[in-house]
Amino acid sequence: MPAPTAAPPAEVLPPVQSDPPAPRGRPRKSRLPYYLIIPAIVVVLVGTGYPLVWQFVTSFREYGLAQQFGTPAPFVGFQNYVEMLTDSGFWVIVLRSVIFCVVTATVSMGLGILLAVIMKNVGKGARLSLQIALLLAWAMPIVAYMTVWIWIFDDRNGILNYLLSLLPGVDMIGHNWLVNPLSFFAVGSIIIIWYSVPFIAFSAYAGFTQVSDEVLEAAQLDGASGAAITRRIVLPIIKPVLSIVFLLQLIWDLRVFAQIQLLQDAGSFGQQYDLLGTFIYKLGTGSQDFGLAATAAIVVMLLTLGLSWVYVRQLLKEDDES
């Protein structure tokens, strides 16, 4: 009987691959958030857009005595801009205002960061006391604290002159700090810095609290001192916060008005005591020349945008690099 032959091996078929699932369409984004912000956009456009357009249109018109009795203001084209930009006195005020805002903003930033470092490193009781003092100073109305500051620098009854006169060989009784333009703006700078420091200190302290404790502990284990940690680790980490605060401070100090106006009301008259805010106010309210006042306001707006763009561009560059 013949031997049985082995059955041929079964053919191994490749595994059947199932077709991939059909790609689903992208879920449509809801347009509801865009609809919800429309009221806010309308309010911003009406609240800021209308005054800006009015100022721009007014800067091309001439206002004088006749316009105070209802006569329409005639269109004069770029005459106001030519008159303003060729006025050497205007550029003196611009330069004075830029120097004033850079000095006050820089000193305010330094003192604010210093106070933030102190708040970060002192005990809870001392930190709370310092925060309350800063908050009270920041919350005080302008007219209220200006009344106090004017009394401090008063030439007859001011406490500053009294304290200085206690020094041997010094007689400051009757000295008027608001007569000389240099001392006038020194007093104004002190007041602006005093008012600005609390906001900067709180902002910097909020940034300090966001620095990771692990990073600080690692630096301490490596033997870094407190000053080195603050300078080389903490400040670079919160640099974006400080840049934004410095930008805001420059804008605010460039447009300062109320403090300088109240100091002038205390007895200083003349263009040599003006910054851009008081200069525009006097053109519009004092001289009733709304055309030139609007022109000056447009120039100040462009100057503010120019100063701001330098820091905005730097912030965008740092954001792209990160």
C-alpha positions in Angstrom: 0.0 0.0 0.0 1.5 3.3 -1.0 2.6 5.7 1.8 0.4 8.7 2.3 1.7 11.9 0.9 1.9 15.0 3.1 -0.7 17.6 2.4 0.6 20.8 0.9 1.0 23.6 3.4 -1.9 26.0 3.5 -1.3 29.3 1.8 -0.8 32.1 4.3 -2.8 35.1 3.3 -1.8 38.5 4.3 -4.0 40.2 7.0 -6.8 42.1 5.6 -6.3 45.8 6.2 -9.4 47.7 6.9 -9.9 51.0 5.2 -9.0 54.0 7.4 -11.9 55.9 8.7 -13.0 58.7 6.6 -11.7 62.0 8.0 -14.2 64.0 9.8 -14.8 67.6 8.9 -13.5 70.3 11.2 -16.0 71.2 13.8 -17.4 74.6 13.1 -16.4 77.2 15.6 -19.2 79.0 17.3 -19.6 82.6 16.4 -21.4 83.4 19.6 -18.2 84.9 21.3 -17.8 87.3 18.4 -21.4 88.4 18.7 -21.0 88.9 22.4 -18.0 91.4 22.0 -19.8 93.5 19.5 -21.4 95.8 22.2 -18.0 96.3 23.8 -16.5 97.2 20.4 -19.3 99.6 19.7 -18.8 101.4 23.0 -15.1 101.7 22.5 -15.5 103.0 19.0 -18.1 105.6 20.0 -16.3 106.5 23.2 -12.9 107.0 21.7 -13.5 107.1 18.0 -15.8 110.1 18.0 -13.6 112.4 20.0 -10.6 111.4 17.9 -12.4 112.1 14.7 -13.7 115.4 16.1 -10.2 116.5 17.1 -8.9 115.5 13.7 -11.5 117.5 11.9 -11.2 120.5 14.2 -7.4 120.6 13.6 -8.2 121.7 10.0 -10.4 124.6 11.1 -9.7 128.1 12.5 -11.3 129.2 15.7 -11.3 132.8 16.9 -13.5 135.4 18.5 -16.2 135.2 15.8 -16.6 131.5 16.4 -17.5 132.2 20.1 -20.7 133.9 18.8 -21.8 131.1 16.6 -20.0 131.8 13.3 -18.9 128.5 11.6 -15.2 127.8 11.8 -13.6 128.1 8.3 -11.6 125.3 6.9 -7.9 126.3 6.7 -6.3 123.0 5.6 -2.8 122.3 7.1 -2.3 125.9 8.3 -2.6 124.9 12.0 -0.1 122.1 11.5 2.4 124.4 9.8 2.0 127.1 12.5 2.3 124.5 15.3 5.3 122.6 13.9 7.2 125.8 13.0 6.7 127.2 16.5 10.0 126.9 18.5 8.2 127.3 21.8 6.1 124.2 21.1 9.1 122.1 20.5 10.7 123.4 23.7 7.6 122.2 25.5 7.7 118.8 23.7 11.4 118.3 24.7 10.7 119.4 28.3 7.7 116.9 28.5 9.7 114.0 27.0 12.6 114.6 29.5 10.1 115.0 32.3 8.3 111.7 31.5 11.5 109.7 31.0 13.0 110.9 34.3 9.9 110.4 36.4 9.1 107.0 34.8 12.7 105.7 35.2 13.0 106.8 38.9 9.5 105.5 39.6 10.4 102.1 38.2 13.6 101.9 40.3 11.8 102.8 43.5 8.8 100.6 42.7 11.0 97.5 42.0 13.0 98.2 45.2 9.8 98.3 47.3 8.6 95.1 45.6 11.8 93.4 46.5 11.4 94.6 50.1 7.8 93.3 50.3 9.0 89.9 48.9 11.7 89.5 51.6 10.2 91.0 54.8 7.8 89.3 57.2 4.1 89.2 56.9 3.4 92.1 59.3 5.9 94.5 57.7 4.7 93.5 54.2 1.1 94.1 55.1 1.9 97.5 56.7 3.8 98.6 53.6 1.1 97.4 51.3 -1.6 99.3 53.2 0.5 102.5 53.2 1.1 102.2 49.4 -2.5 101.5 48.7 -3.7 104.5 50.8 -1.2 106.8 48.9 -2.3 105.5 45.6 -6.1 105.7 46.4 -5.9 109.3 47.6 -7.7 111.8 45.2 -5.5 114.1 43.3 -6.8 117.4 44.7 -6.5 116.0 48.2 -2.8 115.0 48.0 -1.9 118.0 45.9 -3.3 120.2 48.7 -0.9 118.5 51.1 2.1 118.7 48.8 1.5 122.4 48.1 1.4 123.0 51.8 4.6 121.1 52.3 6.4 123.3 49.8 4.7 126.6 50.8 7.1 129.5 51.0 5.6 130.9 54.2 4.1 128.0 56.2 5.6 125.0 54.5 7.1 122.3 56.7 9.9 121.6 54.3 11.3 125.2 54.6 10.9 125.0 58.4 12.8 121.7 58.7 15.6 122.9 56.4 15.9 126.1 58.4 16.7 124.0 61.5 20.0 123.1 59.9 22.9 125.3 61.1 23.5 128.2 58.7 20.4 127.5 56.6 17.6 130.0 56.3 14.9 128.8 53.9 11.9 130.7 55.4 10.2 132.5 52.6 11.9 130.5 49.8 9.4 129.8 47.0 10.1 126.5 45.3 7.6 127.2 42.5 9.2 130.3 41.1 12.2 128.8 39.4 11.2 126.5 36.5 13.9 124.0 37.4 12.7 123.7 41.1 9.1 123.8 39.9 9.6 120.7 37.8 11.6 119.1 40.5 8.7 119.5 42.8 6.4 118.1 40.1 8.6 115.1 39.5 8.6 114.3 43.3 4.8 114.4 43.3 4.4 112.3 40.2 7.0 109.7 41.4 5.3 109.5 44.8 2.0 108.8 43.2 3.3 106.3 40.6 5.5 104.1 42.8 2.6 102.2 44.5 1.2 100.9 41.2 4.7 99.8 40.0 5.5 98.2 43.4 2.3 96.2 43.4 2.8 95.1 39.7 6.4 94.0 40.3 5.5 92.2 43.5 2.7 90.3 41.7 5.4 89.3 39.2 7.8 88.2 41.9 5.1 85.9 43.4 4.9 84.0 40.1 8.5 83.0 40.0 8.8 79.3 40.7 10.1 78.4 44.2 12.0 75.4 42.7 14.1 77.8 40.6 14.9 80.0 43.6 15.9 76.9 45.7 18.1 75.6 43.0 19.9 78.9 42.8 20.4 79.0 46.5 21.8 75.5 46.5 24.3 76.6 43.9 25.5 79.3 46.3 23.9 82.4 44.6 23.3 85.3 46.8 20.0 87.1 47.2 21.1 90.0 45.1 22.4 87.8 42.4 19.1 85.8 42.4 17.1 89.0 42.0 19.3 90.5 39.3 20.0 87.4 37.2 17.0 85.2 37.7 13.9 87.0 39.1 14.2 90.2 37.1 14.7 88.5 33.7 11.7 86.3 34.4 9.4 89.2 35.1 10.9 91.4 32.4 7.7 91.3 30.3 5.6 92.6 33.2 8.1 95.4 33.9 8.3 96.4 30.3 4.5 96.8 30.1 4.5 98.8 33.3 7.3 101.1 32.1 5.5 101.6 28.8 2.3 102.6 30.7 4.2 104.9 33.0 5.9 106.7 30.1 2.5 107.3 28.5 0.9 108.5 31.7 3.8 110.8 32.6 3.9 112.3 29.1 0.2 113.2 29.4 0.4 114.5 33.0 -1.9 117.5 33.5 -3.7 117.8 36.9 -0.7 117.9 39.1 1.2 120.5 37.0 -2.0 122.6 36.6 -2.6 122.7 40.4 1.1 123.6 41.0 0.7 126.5 38.5 -2.5 127.6 40.3 -0.4 127.8 43.5 1.4 130.8 42.0 3.5 129.9 38.9 2.4 131.5 35.6 3.9 131.4 32.2 4.8 129.0 29.4 8.1 128.1 31.0 6.1 126.1 33.5 4.0 124.2 30.9 4.1 120.6 29.9 2.1 119.3 26.9 -1.0 118.7 29.0 -1.2 122.2 30.4 -0.1 123.8 27.1 -3.0 122.1 25.2 -5.4 123.0 28.0 -4.5 126.7 27.8 -4.7 126.8 24.0 -8.2 125.3 24.1 -9.8 126.7 27.3 -7.7 129.9 27.9 -7.2 131.2 24.3 -10.4 129.5 22.8 -8.2 128.4 19.9 -9.6 124.9 19.5 -8.0 124.4 16.1 -4.5 124.8 17.4 -5.3 122.9 20.6 -6.7 120.0 18.5 -3.6 120.1 16.3 -1.3 119.9 19.4 -3.4 117.0 20.7 -2.9 115.1 17.4 0.8 115.7 17.5 1.0 114.5 21.1 -1.0 111.4 20.1 1.5 110.6 17.3 4.4 111.2 19.7 2.8 108.8 22.3 2.4 106.2 19.6 6.0 106.7 18.5 7.3 106.2 22.1 5.0 103.2 22.6 5.9 101.5 19.3 9.5 101.1 20.4 8.5 99.0 23.4 5.6 97.3 21.6 8.0 96.1 18.9 10.5 94.9 21.5 7.7 93.0 23.3 6.6 91.4 20.0 10.2 90.4 19.3 10.6 88.8 22.7 7.3 87.0 22.3 8.4 85.5 18.9 11.7 84.4 20.3 10.1 82.6 23.2 
